Amino acid sequence: MALALNEEQQLLKDTAREFLAEHAPVGALRKLRDEGDETGYSSALWQQMSELGWAGIVLPEAYGGLDFGYQGLGAVIEESGRTLTASPLFASVVLGASAIELCGSEAQKTALLPKIAGGEMTLALALEEGPHHNPLNIATTAEASGDGFVINGDKTFVLDGHSADTLIVVARSAGNNPGSDGLSLVLVDADTAGVTRTRMMMADSRNAAQINFSNVKVAADQILGDAGDAWPALEKVLDRGRICMAAEMLGGALECFARTLDYLKEREQFGAKIGSFQALQHRAAQLYADLELSKSVVIDALAAIDEGRDDLAVAASHAKAQLNDIYIHATNEAVQLHGGIGVTDELDLGLFMKRARVAVQILGDSSYHTNRFATLNGY
């Protein structure tokens, strides 16, 4: 395949860049942070994004979507990474809608996907239960009770979990912890009795929550698919998330590089532009080469989703491990090449540096994915 966007995908990317630069610059995140906004993103902005079709970009046309593919969505998410855009796009569409699409019944898809595509419903995937990504470490239980289930347990680092309308809870209805057998995906209305949500104040201002489930009663038809058989679909959902998060990280890394390059061309020391110093040129050239490689890795991984390739898991771990390392490297280089001002709140680079540290932990850090990549390849 050609490791480049086609004409339509490039047009979408250019449109997204212009829209986000105007309506969701980095300053918008600063404003949300400084004002302590309860939602953590602009509802008006989310409606605009939905009207542009972004909420339904990967959903089938039969459910109100555009069926444009993940390479298109990845281009949008990459641009959102450039401006640190706060929105429920990742949690609701990449994770939430994917779970319903891959695991839900026809009735559940028909009832829920059009609402997601129209921006009328937001979702959050309640997965993690510890300080590090471990999707098989699920102690939260969904025990059969009468004609339904009762959920008990705690979830942490639930992206957009404090504001989502509906939660998709990964719970164990059978099997031993840890393990893939017996996992279920359960739709839980966020206002259901027994659900307690506590917003987490992340260093990078990303929206997340801790959620407690205490004897939360749900009906049998709130299980996505068959009870206890969610893992095969959930793993694909997580791989889609890992790839799209890599796309967001790529956007952030590219923005850091662009800002640093501009600074090297403008800043003077010893009567010369510092960009003329060979040592700094070497560092910039190496980062440029790393970013070009990262672009190819992300595009290939996005194509793996669209093409339904058998190597999806390998491509996902490759992309996430690569961008984990590159985003950290790009922000480190940006701060160092700017000097002391690079870590001040006055300069946006500090926000990207914080975002990189949090994004690395979402759906697996480099240690997790290098190990997974090796295991998948038989090592």
DOVONU-75652 format. One record per residue: y, x, z of N, C-alpha, C in turn; residue in one letter. Coordinates in steps of 0.05 Angstrom, whole numbers, plus 5000, padded with zeros to 4 digits. Layout:
BEGIN
YXZYXZYXZa/...
This chain:
BEGIN
497650175000500050005000502550185000m/504750064990507350214990508550185018a/509150415030510250415058513250365057l/514050145045516850065042517049765040a/519349655048519749365046520149285017l/519249045010519848944983522648824983n/523548724960526348644957527048414976e/525248224980525847994997525948085026e/524148255034524148355062526548525068q/527448685049529848845052532348675054q/532348465039534648275040534748145067l/532448065078532347945104533348145125l/532548395123533348605142536348645141k/537448655117540348695114541848465126d/540848215121542147985133542047985163t/539748065174539448075203541348285215a/541648515201543448715212546248615213r/547148485192549948385191550348165212e/548447985215548647765234548747875263f/546948055269546748155297549148335303l/550148485284552448655289554948485296a/555048245283557348065288556947895313e/554547785317554147595338552747695363h/551347925361549948035384550048335385a/552548445386552748735389551848825417p/551749085421550949185447552749075469v/555249035462557148925482556348655493g/554848505477553848235487551948275510a/550248475508548348535530549848615555l/551948785551553548865574554748625588r/555748435572557048195583555048035599k/552647995588550547845603549847985629l/549748255628549048405652551248385673r/553748425664555948435683556548165695d/556047955680556547685691554147565706e/551847715706549547615720548547355708g/548547325682547847075669545046985678d/544746735686542246625696539946635676e/540546565651538546555630537846835620t/539946995618539547275609539747305579g/540247085565540947095536542646855530y/543946865507545646645498544046425484s/544046185496542545965483543745895456s/546345925454547645865428546746065407a/546546325415545546525396542646465388l/541046385407538246325400538046095381w/539845895384539845665365540645765337q/542545945336543346055310541046215297q/539646365313537346515303535246335293m/534746115307532745915299533545775273s/536145715271537145595246536845775222e/536946035227536446225205533546245198l/531846115214528946115208527346325223g/528646485240527246705253525146615272w/525546385285523546295305520946205291a/521146135265518846045250518046225228g/519046465228518746645205515846715199i/514146725220511246805215509446565218v/510546335225508846095229508145965202l/505745835200504945705175506945475168p/507245435142509045225133508144945143e/505544915147504444655156505544585183a/506544775198507544725225510544775227y/511944765204514744795204515745075202g/513945265197514745545194515345625165g/516045885162516645985135514346145123l/512346225140510046375131510946625115d/512946765126514146995112512747255119f/511247255141509647485148510947665168g/509247835180510248015202511848245192y/511648325167513348535157516248435156q/516648175150519248055152520248035180g/518547935198519347905226519848185238l/518248375231518648645241521348765233g/522248695209524848795200527048675218a/526748415225528748285242528648405270v/526248445280526048555307527048845308i/526648995287527749265286530749265289e/532049075274534949055276535848965303e/534248795316534948705343534748945363s/533049135357532849375373535249545371g/536649535348539049695344541349595361r/541349335368543649225383542749135411t/540249195418539149115445539448815449l/538948665428539348375428537648235449t/538848075466537347915486536747645474a/534147585471533347335460530347295466s/529347045465526546995470524747025446p/525747165425524247195400521547325405l/521447545420518947685424517047525441f/517947425464516247275482515247015470a/517046865457516346595447514846605421s/515646775403514546765376512246965373v/512747225380510647425376508247375394v/508847335420506647295439505847005442l/507746825448507046545454505946395430g/507446405408506546255384503946375373a/503646635375501146765366498746665382s/499046635408496846535425496046255417a/498046085411497345815403496145805376i/497245965357496145975330493346075329e/492746285344490046415343488046285360l/488846155381486946055401487045745405c/489145625397489545335402487945155384g/487644905393486344705376488344605355s/487444455336489244345315491244155328e/490444005348492343825362494443985376a/493744205389495644365403497644505384q/496544595362498344725341500344525330k/499344285324501044075313503243985332t/502543975358504443885378506444105385a/505644355385507344565397508744755376l/507344825355508545025337511144935323l/511344675315513944585303516244615323p/515744565348517844585369518744875371k/516845065370517445345372519045435347i/518145345324519445415299522345315298a/522845085311525544975311527245075334g/526145255350527745355373528045155396g/526344955396526544745417524844815441e/523044995439521245065461521045375463m/521345475488520945755492518445795509t/517046025505514546085518514646355531l/512846405549512446665561509446705567a/508446945560505647005565505447145593l/504047005611503747115638501047265639a/501247535636498847695633498547895656l/500448075659500148305677499948225706e/498348385721498048345749498348595766e/498948815752499249075766501549235755g/501949475765504249635756503849755728p/501449765718500849875692499349675675h/499649695649498349505630495349525632h/494149305638491149285640490349005635n/490048925609489548645603486948525612p/485048695621482548595631482548575662l/484648665674484848645704486148385711n/484548175710485647905715484247785739i/485747765761484647645786485547355789a/487547275774488446995774486246825765t/485746605779483446435773484246165763t/482546055746482745775736480145645742a/479945515765477445395774477245105766e/474945025755474544745747474744565772a/476244345768476544155790476943875778s/474843705782474943435770474943455740g/476943335727477143345698479143555689d/479843745706481743945699481244215712g/483344365718483044635730485244665751f/484744855770486744925790487145225787v/489745305784490445595780491545715805i/490645945813491646095835491846395828n/494146515835494446795829497346875825g/497747135820500447245816500647405790d/502847375777503447525753506047675756k/506147915743508648075745509548155717t/512048225715513248325689512648125667f/513147865672512747665652515347645636v/515347735611517747745595518847465590l/521347425596522747165594521346945611d/519847035631518346845648520146675665g/522546765672524246615690525646375676h/525746385649527246185634525546025615s/523046105610521345975590520745685599a/520545515579519845225583516845205591d/515245365578512345345582511145625585t/509245655603507945905608505145895596l/504246115584501446145575500246345595i/498546245612497446395634494646505627v/494346765630491646885627490346875654v/488146715655486746675681483746705677a/482446755698479446795697478146545707r/476646425688475146175695472146235699s/471346485693468546575697468546875695a/466246995701465947285698467047435721g/466747705720467647875741470148035733n/471848095752474248245747473748545754n/474448735736475648695710473448635689p/474248515667472348455646473448255627g/472448255602473448075582472047795582s/469747785594468347525595469647335615d/469947085607470946875625473946845626g/475446985608478346955608479146705593l/481146575603482246325590485246345587s/486346215568489246185564489945895571l/491745865590492445605600495445545596v/496045315584498845235581499745105607l/501845205618502945095643505945045640v/506744795644509544735644510844885667d/513145005662514345185681515245035706a/515644765704516544605727514244485743d/511744555736509444445750509444515779t/508644335796508544385825506644615831a/507544795848505945035855506745285839g/508545265820509445495804512045595816v/512145845824514545965835515246205818t/517746205807518646415790520946575803r/520646835802522747005814523647205793t/526147205786527047375765527047665774r/526147845757526148135762528748255750m/530148415765532548545754531748825743m/531148835718530249075705532549275700m/531949525700533949735696535349705670a/533949605650535149585623536249305617d/536249135637537248855634535348685617s/532948775612531048605598530148375616r/529748145605529047905621526047905628n/525447885653522647875662522547735689a/520147665698519847515723517147575736a/517047535762514647515777514047225782q/511447145778510746865780508346825798i/508546645816506346575834505246295827n/502646275826501346015821499645945846f/500445735859499145645883498045365880s/495345355875494045095872495444925850n/495845055827497144915805495044765789v/495444495788493544325775494244285745k/492244325728492744285699490344125688v/490943975666488943815653487243995635a/484843895628483044045611484244105584a/485943925573487043975547489344175547d/489944285571491944505572490644775568q/488044785566486745035559486945075529i/487745325521487945385493485145465483l/484045315465481345375455479245305476g/477145465477474945415496475345575522d/474945455544475245585570473245825571a/474346055580472646295584472246455559g/473346375537472846515511475346615498d/477346685513479946745502480347035492a/478647215502479247505498479447585468w/477647505450477947595423480647525410p/481647275416484247195405486447335420a/486147355447488247485463488747775455l/486547915449486848195440488548215415e/488148035396489748035372492647965378k/493147775396495847715405497247965416v/495848105433497048345445497548555424l/495748585404496248785383498648705366d/498948455361501448365347503948435364r/503648395390505948465407506548755408g/504448925409504749215410506149305384r/505349195362506549285336509449195335i/510048955343512848855341514548995362c/513449065385515049225404515549495393m/513649615378514149875365516449845345a/516549615331518749575312521449565326a/521549425349524049415365524849695374e/522849855383523450125392524350305370m/523250265346524150415323527150355317l/527950105319530750035315532550175335g/531750175360533350315381533550615376g/531350735368531251025363533051095339a/532950925318534550975295537550955301l/538250755318541050725326542050965342e/540351065360541151295376541551535358c/539851565338540051795319542651765303f/543251525293545651485277548151545293a/548251455318550551505335550851805341r/548651935345548652215351549652375327t/548652295304549452435279552552415275l/553552175280556452135278557952315297d/556852345321558152505342558152805334y/555952895323555753175314557753235292l/558453035276560253075254563253075264k/563652955288566352925297567153115320e/565353185337565953335361566453635354r/568553745365569254025359568954185385e/567854425381567754635402568154905389q/569755075402570255345392571455335364f/573055125359574355095333572655005310g/570254895316568554815294567054555302a/566354395282564754155287562054255298k/561054125319558554215331556254165312i/556553985293554453945273553954175255g/555854365256555454615239553754825254s/553154775279551554965294548654935286f/547455155278544755145266542655035286q/542955105311540955015331540954715333a/543354595332543554305333542654175307l/543154305285542154205259539054195260q/537754395271534854395272533854165289h/535154115311534253895328534653625314r/536853595300537353345286535353305263a/534753525249532853515226530053445236a/529253555258526553495269526453195277q/528553095290528552815298528552635274l/529952705253530052555228527252535216y/525752755216523052765205521252585221a/521452595248519852435265520352135261d/522852065257523551785253522551685226l/522651845205521651765179518651715181e/517151885195514351835199513851575214l/515551535234515251285251515751035234s/517551045216517950815198515450745183k/514150945173511650895158509450785176s/509250885200507250795219507650505225v/510150425230510750145238510249955214v/511150035190510749865167507749825162i/506250035164503350015160502049825180d/502949845205501749675226502549385222a/505049335214505849055208504248945184l/503649115165502049025142499148965150a/498249115170495549065180495248775191a/497448675203497348395213497348205189i/499148245171499448065148496848065131d/495548285128493248305111490648245126e/490848195152488348145167486348365167g/487448615168485648845166483948885190r/481649005186479749065207480749285226d/482649445217483649665234486149585249d/486549325253488949235267489249375294l/487149385310487349505337488149805335a/486949945317487550225313490550265305v/491350095286494150115276496150045299a/495349845316497149765337497449995358a/495250115366495450335385496850575374s/496450635348497850855335500850805335h/501650565328504550495327505850505354a/504450385374505650375401505850655413k/503750815411503751085422505951255408a/506051235381508051385366510951315375q/511551055376514250975383514951005412l/512950995430513451055458514651335460n/513351525446514151805448516851855433d/517051735410519451785394521951655406i/521651425418524051295430525051455454y/523151555470523951725493525251975482i/524052095462525152345451527852295438h/528252075424530752025411533051975431a/532451835453534451785473535052045489t/533052205494533552465507535352645490n/534652665465536252825447539152725444e/539452465443542052345440543752405465a/542652385488544152435513544852735514v/542952905508543453195510545453285490q/545353185466547153275445550053155449l/550252945464552852835471554052975496h/552353115511553253245535553453045558g/554953105579555052945603555852655598g/557552595579558352325574556052145565i/553852275556551652115546550251945567g/550452015592549151865613551051675628v/553551665620555451485633555151205622t/555851015639555750735630557750675609d/559750845607561850795587560750815559e/558650985555557451025529554950855527l/554450735504552150555501549450705502d/549550965498546951115497545351085523l/546751055545545351015571543750765571g/544750555557543250305556540750335539l/540950485518538550535501536550705517f/537550905532535751075548534150905568m/535550715581534150535600532150355586k/533050245563531250065548528750215539r/528950465531526650615523524650635545a/525550695570523750725592522250475599r/523550245596522149995602520349905579v/521349945554519749865531517050015529a/517050265538514650425538512450285554v/513150155575511150035593510149755583q/511549645564510749375554508249395537i/506149265545503549265531502349535526l/502949725544501449975543503250215538g/503050415556504550665551502850855533d/503851095529502451275511499751355521s/499351395546496751465557494751255551s/495551005555493750775549492950775520y/494850805502494350775474493051015461h/493651255470492151485459489251475467t/488751385491485951355500484551125484n/485950905480484850685465484350765436r/486250915424485951005396483551175393f/483151365412480851545411478251385414a/478251195433475751045437475050875413t/477050755401476550595377475550755353l/476251015353475351195332472851345339n/471551265361468951385368469051635384g/471251715396471451965411471051905441y/
